[in-house]
Amino acid sequence: MDYFMLSEISHPRLINCRRLFLRNYEIYINIGVHDCEKYAEQRVIINIDLFIPLAESTPRTDKLVEVVDYDFMRSTIAQRVSRGHLNLQETLCDDIAEVMLSHQNVRAVRVSTEKPDVYPDCDSVGVEILRMKEVLM
């Protein structure tokens, strides 16, 4: 499944960017506002897309230090969920996006979270955020 709509891919600030992604990363975390959600972990699926300008992401010597490491995405998620209970998926998305954008090479980020086990009559419920760094003048 492609998570991007054409209008997002063709945004002028995303031209000449490499897209780095983490797909369907499944974790169990303590999240939710209802009493039954506050004392048990729930399955959450996280997707991240990072947009990195080619000038900052094209390796010249084929070394990991020249690119944004996939571990950055996974460790950011682990650090955020280790801080304890979250009420909202919106908070989780915002917190992850903020750290992703703090990386000097990342121009834009999309983060989505899904709770697939909430309702029996749908695949999942979730939240998605797309953020870009401000243009520096």
C-alpha positions in Angstrom: 0.0 0.0 0.0 1.4 3.4 -0.9 0.8 5.9 1.8 1.5 9.0 -0.3 -0.9 10.9 -2.4 0.4 12.5 -5.6 0.0 16.0 -4.2 2.3 15.2 -1.3 5.0 13.6 -3.5 4.9 16.5 -6.0 5.3 19.3 -3.3 8.1 21.5 -4.5 10.1 21.2 -1.3 10.1 17.4 -1.6 11.6 17.4 -5.1 15.1 15.9 -5.2 14.5 14.1 -1.9 15.1 10.5 -0.9 12.3 8.9 1.0 13.4 6.7 3.8 10.7 4.6 5.4 9.7 2.3 8.2 6.6 0.2 7.4 4.2 -1.5 9.7 6.4 -1.5 12.7 4.3 -3.4 15.3 4.8 -2.6 19.0 2.8 -3.1 22.2 2.4 0.0 24.3 0.3 1.5 27.0 -2.0 4.0 25.2 -5.6 5.1 25.5 -8.0 7.3 27.5 -10.4 4.6 28.6 -9.9 2.9 32.0 -9.5 -0.5 30.3 -6.7 1.0 28.1 -4.7 2.4 31.0 -3.7 -0.9 32.5 -2.9 -3.1 29.5 -0.8 -2.7 26.4 -2.3 -2.4 23.0 -1.0 -3.3 19.6 0.0 -0.3 17.7 1.4 -0.2 14.1 3.7 2.7 13.2 4.7 4.0 9.8 7.3 6.7 9.2 8.4 8.4 6.0 11.4 10.7 6.1 12.3 13.1 3.2 15.9 13.8 3.0 17.4 16.1 0.3 19.6 14.1 -2.1 22.5 16.5 -1.3 22.4 15.3 2.3 21.7 11.6 1.6 23.8 10.5 -1.3 26.7 8.5 0.0 30.0 9.1 -1.6 32.0 6.3 0.0 29.2 3.8 0.7 29.3 4.3 4.5 26.4 4.3 7.0 27.6 7.6 8.5 26.7 9.3 5.3 23.0 8.6 5.5 20.2 8.7 8.0 20.2 5.3 9.7 17.0 3.2 10.0 17.8 2.6 13.6 17.2 6.3 14.2 13.5 5.8 13.5 13.2 2.6 15.6 15.2 4.0 18.6 13.1 7.2 18.5 9.9 5.2 18.9 11.5 3.0 21.7 12.6 6.1 23.6 9.2 7.7 23.4 7.2 4.7 24.5 9.6 4.0 27.3 8.4 7.2 29.0 5.2 5.6 29.9 1.5 5.8 29.3 0.1 8.0 26.5 -3.5 9.0 26.2 -3.6 9.9 22.5 -2.2 8.6 19.3 -2.0 12.2 18.2 0.6 12.8 21.0 2.6 9.8 19.9 2.7 11.0 16.3 3.6 14.6 17.2 6.4 13.5 19.6 7.9 11.1 17.0 7.6 13.7 14.2 9.3 16.3 16.4 12.3 14.2 17.0 12.5 13.1 13.3 12.5 16.7 12.2 15.2 17.6 14.7 17.7 15.5 12.6 19.7 18.0 10.6 19.2 16.1 7.3 15.5 15.5 7.5 13.4 18.0 5.6 9.9 16.4 6.1 8.3 13.6 7.9 5.1 11.6 7.9 4.2 9.5 10.9 1.1 7.4 11.3 -0.1 5.2 14.1 -2.9 2.6 14.0 -4.6 0.6 16.7 -5.8 -2.5 14.8 -7.7 -4.2 17.6 -10.1 -1.4 18.7 -13.2 -2.3 16.7 -14.2 -5.7 15.2 -15.8 -4.1 12.1 -12.8 -2.2 10.7 -9.1 -2.9 10.1 -7.8 -0.1 12.4 -8.2 3.4 13.7 -5.4 5.8 13.6 -3.8 9.2 13.1 -1.4 10.6 10.6 0.7 13.7 10.6 2.8 15.3 7.8 5.3 18.0 8.8 8.0 19.9 7.0 10.8 22.1 8.4 10.2 25.8 7.9 12.0 27.4 5.0 15.0 29.4 6.2 15.4 32.8 4.5 
